[in-house]
Amino acid sequence: MTAASSLPRHWIALAGCFLLACGAGITNAEPVPRLSLEQLDVTPSANWISGEPGNMQLSPASCRTMPDEAIAERILAVALQEWAWFGFPEFEARSSRESVPSEPRVRRPRVSEDEASRIATTIAGYWAATPGGAWILGRQNERWIGPDGVGARWRDAWSAAFISWVLCEGGAGSPERFRGAIAHHSYIDQAIMAAQGQLETPLYRAYDIGLNAIQAGDMLCTGSRPEYRNLAARKAQLGEGARTHCDIVVGLDANGYLVTVGGNVQSLVRIKRMPWVDRQAGIPQDPDGSPFFAHLVLQAPTTDPMPLSELPVLQQLGYRP
């Protein structure tokens, strides 16, 4: 990232305030309208959608190509603007539920019908950055014409679609640089092959956690089916289907926790705050309790995560946590 951000000051101030907040997670903040194209030139994902829930049609997104020196900052700008538009929600960590151990964990809670209606075209548009997205949307149309209407949950998890759209709009360009897909394992495998020298142009290379410093714009990935515990386990199943999840590294909050942003995290675009298992080795702990098996290192100029209060643009704003 460059020292001076190109993001408009009023938005960074607002986003920074939420990112640097201490205490309980933010779950009821008002959504912030997206910036004008003059302020931040991002094409909303909903622009790749036509029709209403039940009869939506999708057009493939045209991915932007940005120079390497602009990629990291733009990835964060695109992802964090979506987080703001969803209302700055934060992940409900398992620790906050320890007093009621018998209560089942809910990964994809139902949002209100009004909110489901508001975000339907945005989530649908994320699929435009993936091959097979039209098929996924067709399946969702069938669910929307069911008894729950527009309030129906998404049939397919959309976290990989969110990442794919962020990278598409963030400047990744061609699939040779980033393989947008309906499942995370596709671009994880691309990053593995790049790290092994089998591919030359991908934006990410995959390594085990703790081998490289975690930087802004990197991704951290977990696996649930199967539960991978290291990269070797995934390498042994390269090309096979797997239930995985990745989030984009943003920086550090005021308490030194690592902050990431991801899609379909408890049904919304949310941030997570992660304590460190081993700060010196650079090993964070996912608040969901799942072990990280892959660190996708962005192959573009970036910076180590730092307290967001130390970013020059926030200091210029006079923001104090």
C-alpha beads as a LAMMPS data file, in Angstrom:
LAMMPS data file: protein, C-alpha beads

321 atoms
320 bonds

1 atom types
1 bond types

-500.0 500.0 xlo xhi
-500.0 500.0 ylo yhi
-500.0 500.0 zlo zhi

Masses

1 110.0

Atoms # bond

1 1 1 0.000 0.000 0.000
2 1 1 1.113 3.508 -0.586
3 1 1 1.655 5.842 2.333
4 1 1 -1.129 8.150 1.213
5 1 1 -4.446 6.456 0.513
6 1 1 -6.611 7.423 -2.440
7 1 1 -9.775 6.691 -0.462
8 1 1 -11.948 9.732 0.307
9 1 1 -11.333 11.137 3.746
10 1 1 -14.859 11.064 5.108
11 1 1 -15.234 7.366 4.315
12 1 1 -11.876 6.342 5.764
13 1 1 -12.695 8.243 8.927
14 1 1 -15.953 6.378 9.301
15 1 1 -14.545 2.964 8.427
16 1 1 -11.502 3.589 10.607
17 1 1 -13.680 4.413 13.587
18 1 1 -15.418 1.072 13.305
19 1 1 -12.248 -0.891 12.621
20 1 1 -10.495 0.623 15.596
21 1 1 -13.369 0.311 17.999
22 1 1 -12.809 -1.759 21.093
23 1 1 -15.208 -3.992 22.956
24 1 1 -18.220 -5.828 21.592
25 1 1 -18.672 -6.481 17.896
26 1 1 -20.633 -4.017 15.796
27 1 1 -23.784 -5.680 14.549
28 1 1 -26.401 -2.926 14.200
29 1 1 -24.583 -0.061 12.523
30 1 1 -26.388 1.694 9.689
31 1 1 -25.164 0.736 6.214
32 1 1 -23.135 3.424 4.464
33 1 1 -24.011 4.263 0.828
34 1 1 -21.330 3.396 -1.674
35 1 1 -19.116 6.191 -2.871
36 1 1 -19.647 7.929 -6.167
37 1 1 -17.520 6.794 -9.077
38 1 1 -15.642 10.080 -8.832
39 1 1 -14.661 9.232 -5.261
40 1 1 -13.896 5.542 -5.790
41 1 1 -14.250 4.064 -9.264
42 1 1 -15.883 0.742 -8.422
43 1 1 -18.680 -0.835 -10.429
44 1 1 -21.286 -2.199 -7.967
45 1 1 -21.793 -5.927 -8.319
46 1 1 -25.520 -5.364 -8.792
47 1 1 -24.736 -3.777 -12.162
48 1 1 -24.115 -7.294 -13.527
49 1 1 -27.666 -8.371 -12.636
50 1 1 -31.047 -7.814 -14.283
51 1 1 -34.507 -8.830 -13.136
52 1 1 -36.010 -9.443 -9.720
53 1 1 -35.473 -12.296 -7.244
54 1 1 -37.066 -15.356 -8.786
55 1 1 -36.210 -14.219 -12.291
56 1 1 -32.716 -12.750 -12.031
57 1 1 -30.298 -12.962 -14.920
58 1 1 -26.537 -12.546 -14.720
59 1 1 -23.996 -11.096 -17.139
60 1 1 -20.308 -12.017 -16.765
61 1 1 -18.321 -9.247 -15.127
62 1 1 -15.537 -7.536 -17.030
63 1 1 -12.580 -7.637 -14.661
64 1 1 -10.308 -4.635 -14.329
65 1 1 -6.576 -4.848 -14.832
66 1 1 -4.525 -2.686 -12.474
67 1 1 -0.752 -2.253 -12.203
68 1 1 0.848 -4.295 -9.442
69 1 1 1.671 -1.246 -7.345
70 1 1 -2.040 -0.338 -7.130
71 1 1 -3.464 -3.804 -6.477
72 1 1 -3.159 -4.100 -2.690
73 1 1 -4.708 -0.739 -1.895
74 1 1 -7.532 -1.258 -4.348
75 1 1 -8.354 -4.746 -3.053
76 1 1 -8.772 -3.298 0.442
77 1 1 -10.781 -0.340 -0.846
78 1 1 -13.219 -2.576 -2.731
79 1 1 -13.635 -5.078 0.112
80 1 1 -14.030 -2.492 2.866
81 1 1 -16.552 -0.474 0.876
82 1 1 -18.705 -3.602 0.701
83 1 1 -18.301 -4.100 4.443
84 1 1 -19.478 -0.534 4.996
85 1 1 -22.466 -1.084 2.696
86 1 1 -23.447 -4.176 4.712
87 1 1 -23.429 -2.061 7.896
88 1 1 -19.990 -2.787 9.424
89 1 1 -20.929 -6.163 10.958
90 1 1 -18.360 -8.152 12.938
91 1 1 -17.990 -11.867 13.433
92 1 1 -19.560 -13.267 16.598
93 1 1 -16.613 -15.087 18.106
94 1 1 -17.071 -18.447 19.754
95 1 1 -15.774 -16.999 23.035
96 1 1 -18.843 -14.777 23.263
97 1 1 -21.003 -17.914 23.309
98 1 1 -19.062 -19.893 25.909
99 1 1 -21.615 -19.150 28.626
100 1 1 -24.189 -21.183 26.667
101 1 1 -22.207 -24.210 25.434
102 1 1 -25.376 -26.155 24.633
103 1 1 -26.480 -23.531 22.121
104 1 1 -25.709 -24.669 18.556
105 1 1 -23.293 -22.598 16.515
106 1 1 -24.959 -20.716 13.670
107 1 1 -22.754 -19.935 10.684
108 1 1 -25.408 -18.659 8.312
109 1 1 -28.132 -16.995 10.402
110 1 1 -31.217 -15.746 8.655
111 1 1 -31.296 -12.026 7.962
112 1 1 -34.553 -10.083 8.013
113 1 1 -36.690 -10.115 4.875
114 1 1 -36.104 -6.403 4.366
115 1 1 -32.331 -6.834 4.609
116 1 1 -32.415 -9.929 2.409
117 1 1 -34.246 -7.898 -0.213
118 1 1 -31.761 -5.022 0.062
119 1 1 -28.686 -7.198 -0.406
120 1 1 -30.088 -9.732 -2.901
121 1 1 -28.795 -8.107 -6.091
122 1 1 -25.426 -7.303 -4.511
123 1 1 -24.771 -10.916 -3.516
124 1 1 -26.162 -12.169 -6.824
125 1 1 -23.740 -9.877 -8.637
126 1 1 -20.742 -11.374 -6.864
127 1 1 -21.372 -14.573 -8.838
128 1 1 -20.733 -12.644 -12.078
129 1 1 -16.992 -12.915 -11.387
130 1 1 -17.147 -16.733 -11.352
131 1 1 -17.526 -19.360 -14.063
132 1 1 -20.764 -21.161 -13.362
133 1 1 -22.268 -18.171 -11.583
134 1 1 -25.324 -18.130 -13.861
135 1 1 -26.081 -21.731 -12.889
136 1 1 -25.796 -20.851 -9.188
137 1 1 -28.147 -17.889 -9.629
138 1 1 -30.637 -20.113 -11.440
139 1 1 -30.720 -22.410 -8.416
140 1 1 -31.284 -19.428 -6.149
141 1 1 -34.153 -18.201 -8.321
142 1 1 -35.910 -21.499 -7.624
143 1 1 -35.512 -20.890 -3.904
144 1 1 -36.783 -17.298 -4.171
145 1 1 -40.027 -18.427 -5.811
146 1 1 -40.589 -20.793 -2.883
147 1 1 -42.578 -20.079 0.308
148 1 1 -39.875 -17.869 1.875
149 1 1 -39.731 -15.530 -1.102
150 1 1 -36.866 -13.041 -1.171
151 1 1 -36.199 -13.842 2.493
152 1 1 -34.969 -17.323 1.570
153 1 1 -31.386 -18.125 2.533
154 1 1 -28.822 -18.493 -0.198
155 1 1 -28.751 -22.097 -1.329
156 1 1 -25.023 -21.933 -2.080
157 1 1 -22.352 -20.362 0.113
158 1 1 -21.188 -17.141 -1.577
159 1 1 -17.909 -16.433 0.235
160 1 1 -15.739 -17.492 -2.735
161 1 1 -17.927 -15.423 -5.058
162 1 1 -17.269 -12.384 -2.859
163 1 1 -13.504 -12.924 -2.987
164 1 1 -13.685 -13.486 -6.741
165 1 1 -15.593 -10.248 -7.280
166 1 1 -13.283 -8.229 -5.005
167 1 1 -10.256 -9.447 -6.974
168 1 1 -12.044 -8.929 -10.286
169 1 1 -13.009 -5.355 -9.451
170 1 1 -9.755 -4.915 -7.542
171 1 1 -7.705 -5.226 -10.706
172 1 1 -6.717 -8.892 -11.036
173 1 1 -7.606 -8.914 -14.714
174 1 1 -7.375 -12.350 -16.331
175 1 1 -7.958 -15.798 -14.765
176 1 1 -4.249 -16.420 -15.261
177 1 1 -3.631 -13.868 -12.500
178 1 1 -6.542 -14.880 -10.267
179 1 1 -8.871 -17.800 -10.890
180 1 1 -12.265 -16.574 -9.764
181 1 1 -14.465 -19.515 -8.842
182 1 1 -17.570 -20.628 -6.980
183 1 1 -15.326 -22.437 -4.465
184 1 1 -12.190 -21.194 -2.706
185 1 1 -10.155 -24.317 -3.381
186 1 1 -9.857 -23.380 -7.065
187 1 1 -7.791 -20.249 -6.482
188 1 1 -6.023 -21.841 -3.500
189 1 1 -4.813 -24.577 -5.849
190 1 1 -3.708 -21.918 -8.334
191 1 1 -1.663 -20.271 -5.568
192 1 1 -0.166 -23.637 -4.586
193 1 1 0.901 -24.301 -8.158
194 1 1 2.402 -20.815 -8.385
195 1 1 4.458 -21.388 -5.223
196 1 1 5.712 -24.657 -6.696
197 1 1 6.892 -22.874 -9.832
198 1 1 4.275 -24.465 -12.073
199 1 1 2.609 -21.122 -12.851
200 1 1 4.307 -17.751 -13.269
201 1 1 1.643 -15.038 -13.340
202 1 1 -0.834 -15.598 -10.428
203 1 1 -1.290 -12.771 -7.940
204 1 1 -1.038 -15.163 -4.977
205 1 1 1.304 -17.914 -3.853
206 1 1 0.333 -20.346 -1.106
207 1 1 2.484 -21.179 1.909
208 1 1 2.040 -22.708 5.345
209 1 1 1.176 -20.302 8.139
210 1 1 4.223 -18.804 9.859
211 1 1 6.648 -18.979 6.910
212 1 1 5.964 -15.442 5.662
213 1 1 5.025 -12.164 7.288
214 1 1 1.289 -11.502 7.029
215 1 1 0.689 -8.403 4.918
216 1 1 -2.268 -6.310 3.864
217 1 1 -4.018 -7.866 0.870
218 1 1 -2.897 -11.412 1.730
219 1 1 -5.482 -14.111 2.445
220 1 1 -5.797 -16.623 5.279
221 1 1 -7.647 -19.868 4.573
222 1 1 -9.301 -22.613 6.600
223 1 1 -10.766 -25.977 5.606
224 1 1 -13.771 -27.674 7.160
225 1 1 -14.458 -30.654 4.901
226 1 1 -11.815 -31.960 5.175
227 1 1 -10.263 -29.974 8.020
228 1 1 -6.841 -29.288 6.586
229 1 1 -4.128 -28.487 9.108
230 1 1 -1.306 -27.731 6.705
231 1 1 -0.718 -27.090 3.044
232 1 1 0.637 -30.593 2.434
233 1 1 -2.828 -32.002 3.155
234 1 1 -4.329 -29.868 0.407
235 1 1 -1.484 -30.594 -2.003
236 1 1 -2.317 -34.281 -1.672
237 1 1 -5.843 -33.488 -2.899
238 1 1 -5.006 -30.844 -5.492
239 1 1 -7.890 -30.393 -7.908
240 1 1 -10.418 -32.198 -5.717
241 1 1 -13.458 -30.507 -4.225
242 1 1 -13.241 -29.270 -0.635
243 1 1 -15.137 -26.938 1.657
244 1 1 -12.699 -24.109 2.358
245 1 1 -12.900 -20.432 3.257
246 1 1 -10.531 -17.473 2.863
247 1 1 -10.589 -13.905 4.211
248 1 1 -8.585 -10.877 3.108
249 1 1 -6.096 -9.351 5.564
250 1 1 -6.836 -5.692 6.362
251 1 1 -4.484 -4.714 9.204
252 1 1 -4.369 -4.464 12.993
253 1 1 -6.914 -2.978 15.364
254 1 1 -6.077 -0.831 18.377
255 1 1 -5.515 -3.950 20.507
256 1 1 -3.050 -5.474 18.047
257 1 1 -5.526 -8.065 16.789
258 1 1 -5.304 -8.988 13.128
259 1 1 -8.325 -7.780 11.136
260 1 1 -9.665 -9.607 8.076
261 1 1 -12.745 -9.159 5.890
262 1 1 -14.700 -11.865 4.113
263 1 1 -18.025 -12.691 2.512
264 1 1 -20.810 -14.968 3.739
265 1 1 -19.374 -14.767 7.246
266 1 1 -22.548 -15.438 9.210
267 1 1 -24.504 -14.494 6.065
268 1 1 -22.959 -11.035 5.558
269 1 1 -19.705 -9.323 4.597
270 1 1 -18.034 -9.123 8.002
271 1 1 -14.685 -8.479 9.606
272 1 1 -12.953 -10.782 12.075
273 1 1 -10.543 -9.751 14.800
274 1 1 -7.917 -12.418 15.420
275 1 1 -5.619 -12.794 18.417
276 1 1 -2.221 -14.360 17.891
277 1 1 -1.326 -17.950 18.733
278 1 1 2.306 -16.934 18.234
279 1 1 2.819 -13.266 17.466
280 1 1 6.553 -13.634 16.873
281 1 1 6.046 -16.398 14.318
282 1 1 3.089 -14.582 12.788
283 1 1 0.498 -17.264 13.535
284 1 1 -3.002 -15.853 14.163
285 1 1 -5.961 -17.693 15.639
286 1 1 -9.214 -17.732 13.706
287 1 1 -11.984 -16.657 16.125
288 1 1 -14.099 -19.472 14.704
289 1 1 -11.612 -21.942 16.144
290 1 1 -10.699 -23.468 12.778
291 1 1 -6.976 -23.933 12.072
292 1 1 -5.477 -21.992 9.187
293 1 1 -3.874 -24.281 6.641
294 1 1 -2.840 -21.738 3.994
295 1 1 -1.423 -18.230 3.794
296 1 1 -1.915 -16.787 0.315
297 1 1 0.792 -14.175 -0.169
298 1 1 -0.029 -11.331 -2.532
299 1 1 2.614 -11.004 -5.238
300 1 1 2.412 -7.218 -5.443
301 1 1 3.867 -4.338 -3.421
302 1 1 2.108 -4.070 -0.076
303 1 1 2.912 -3.489 3.594
304 1 1 2.894 -5.349 6.877
305 1 1 -0.371 -4.942 8.762
306 1 1 -0.127 -1.976 11.088
307 1 1 -2.519 -0.355 13.569
308 1 1 -4.950 1.509 11.360
309 1 1 -4.580 4.534 13.621
310 1 1 -1.010 4.853 12.334
311 1 1 -1.994 5.119 8.701
312 1 1 -0.990 8.596 7.484
313 1 1 -4.430 9.309 6.042
314 1 1 -6.095 8.681 9.416
315 1 1 -3.540 10.859 11.175
316 1 1 -4.262 13.617 8.672
317 1 1 -7.922 13.340 9.610
318 1 1 -7.033 13.835 13.259
319 1 1 -8.624 10.527 14.193
320 1 1 -7.756 9.162 17.634
321 1 1 -8.926 5.700 18.806

Bonds

1 1 1 2
2 1 2 3
3 1 3 4
4 1 4 5
5 1 5 6
6 1 6 7
7 1 7 8
8 1 8 9
9 1 9 10
10 1 10 11
11 1 11 12
12 1 12 13
13 1 13 14
14 1 14 15
15 1 15 16
16 1 16 17
17 1 17 18
18 1 18 19
19 1 19 20
20 1 20 21
21 1 21 22
22 1 22 23
23 1 23 24
24 1 24 25
25 1 25 26
26 1 26 27
27 1 27 28
28 1 28 29
29 1 29 30
30 1 30 31
31 1 31 32
32 1 32 33
33 1 33 34
34 1 34 35
35 1 35 36
36 1 36 37
37 1 37 38
38 1 38 39
39 1 39 40
40 1 40 41
41 1 41 42
42 1 42 43
43 1 43 44
44 1 44 45
45 1 45 46
46 1 46 47
47 1 47 48
48 1 48 49
49 1 49 50
50 1 50 51
51 1 51 52
52 1 52 53
53 1 53 54
54 1 54 55
55 1 55 56
56 1 56 57
57 1 57 58
58 1 58 59
59 1 59 60
60 1 60 61
61 1 61 62
62 1 62 63
63 1 63 64
64 1 64 65
65 1 65 66
66 1 66 67
67 1 67 68
68 1 68 69
69 1 69 70
70 1 70 71
71 1 71 72
72 1 72 73
73 1 73 74
74 1 74 75
75 1 75 76
76 1 76 77
77 1 77 78
78 1 78 79
79 1 79 80
80 1 80 81
81 1 81 82
82 1 82 83
83 1 83 84
84 1 84 85
85 1 85 86
86 1 86 87
87 1 87 88
88 1 88 89
89 1 89 90
90 1 90 91
91 1 91 92
92 1 92 93
93 1 93 94
94 1 94 95
95 1 95 96
96 1 96 97
97 1 97 98
98 1 98 99
99 1 99 100
100 1 100 101
101 1 101 102
102 1 102 103
103 1 103 104
104 1 104 105
105 1 105 106
106 1 106 107
107 1 107 108
108 1 108 109
109 1 109 110
110 1 110 111
111 1 111 112
112 1 112 113
113 1 113 114
114 1 114 115
115 1 115 116
116 1 116 117
117 1 117 118
118 1 118 119
119 1 119 120
120 1 120 121
121 1 121 122
122 1 122 123
123 1 123 124
124 1 124 125
125 1 125 126
126 1 126 127
127 1 127 128
128 1 128 129
129 1 129 130
130 1 130 131
131 1 131 132
132 1 132 133
133 1 133 134
134 1 134 135
135 1 135 136
136 1 136 137
137 1 137 138
138 1 138 139
139 1 139 140
140 1 140 141
141 1 141 142
142 1 142 143
143 1 143 144
144 1 144 145
145 1 145 146
146 1 146 147
147 1 147 148
148 1 148 149
149 1 149 150
150 1 150 151
151 1 151 152
152 1 152 153
153 1 153 154
154 1 154 155
155 1 155 156
156 1 156 157
157 1 157 158
158 1 158 159
159 1 159 160
160 1 160 161
161 1 161 162
162 1 162 163
163 1 163 164
164 1 164 165
165 1 165 166
166 1 166 167
167 1 167 168
168 1 168 169
169 1 169 170
170 1 170 171
171 1 171 172
172 1 172 173
173 1 173 174
174 1 174 175
175 1 175 176
176 1 176 177
177 1 177 178
178 1 178 179
179 1 179 180
180 1 180 181
181 1 181 182
182 1 182 183
183 1 183 184
184 1 184 185
185 1 185 186
186 1 186 187
187 1 187 188
188 1 188 189
189 1 189 190
190 1 190 191
191 1 191 192
192 1 192 193
193 1 193 194
194 1 194 195
195 1 195 196
196 1 196 197
197 1 197 198
198 1 198 199
199 1 199 200
200 1 200 201
201 1 201 202
202 1 202 203
203 1 203 204
204 1 204 205
205 1 205 206
206 1 206 207
207 1 207 208
208 1 208 209
209 1 209 210
210 1 210 211
211 1 211 212
212 1 212 213
213 1 213 214
214 1 214 215
215 1 215 216
216 1 216 217
217 1 217 218
218 1 218 219
219 1 219 220
220 1 220 221
221 1 221 222
222 1 222 223
223 1 223 224
224 1 224 225
225 1 225 226
226 1 226 227
227 1 227 228
228 1 228 229
229 1 229 230
230 1 230 231
231 1 231 232
232 1 232 233
233 1 233 234
234 1 234 235
235 1 235 236
236 1 236 237
237 1 237 238
238 1 238 239
239 1 239 240
240 1 240 241
241 1 241 242
242 1 242 243
243 1 243 244
244 1 244 245
245 1 245 246
246 1 246 247
247 1 247 248
248 1 248 249
249 1 249 250
250 1 250 251
251 1 251 252
252 1 252 253
253 1 253 254
254 1 254 255
255 1 255 256
256 1 256 257
257 1 257 258
258 1 258 259
259 1 259 260
260 1 260 261
261 1 261 262
262 1 262 263
263 1 263 264
264 1 264 265
265 1 265 266
266 1 266 267
267 1 267 268
268 1 268 269
269 1 269 270
270 1 270 271
271 1 271 272
272 1 272 273
273 1 273 274
274 1 274 275
275 1 275 276
276 1 276 277
277 1 277 278
278 1 278 279
279 1 279 280
280 1 280 281
281 1 281 282
282 1 282 283
283 1 283 284
284 1 284 285
285 1 285 286
286 1 286 287
287 1 287 288
288 1 288 289
289 1 289 290
290 1 290 291
291 1 291 292
292 1 292 293
293 1 293 294
294 1 294 295
295 1 295 296
296 1 296 297
297 1 297 298
298 1 298 299
299 1 299 300
300 1 300 301
301 1 301 302
302 1 302 303
303 1 303 304
304 1 304 305
305 1 305 306
306 1 306 307
307 1 307 308
308 1 308 309
309 1 309 310
310 1 310 311
311 1 311 312
312 1 312 313
313 1 313 314
314 1 314 315
315 1 315 316
316 1 316 317
317 1 317 318
318 1 318 319
319 1 319 320
320 1 320 321
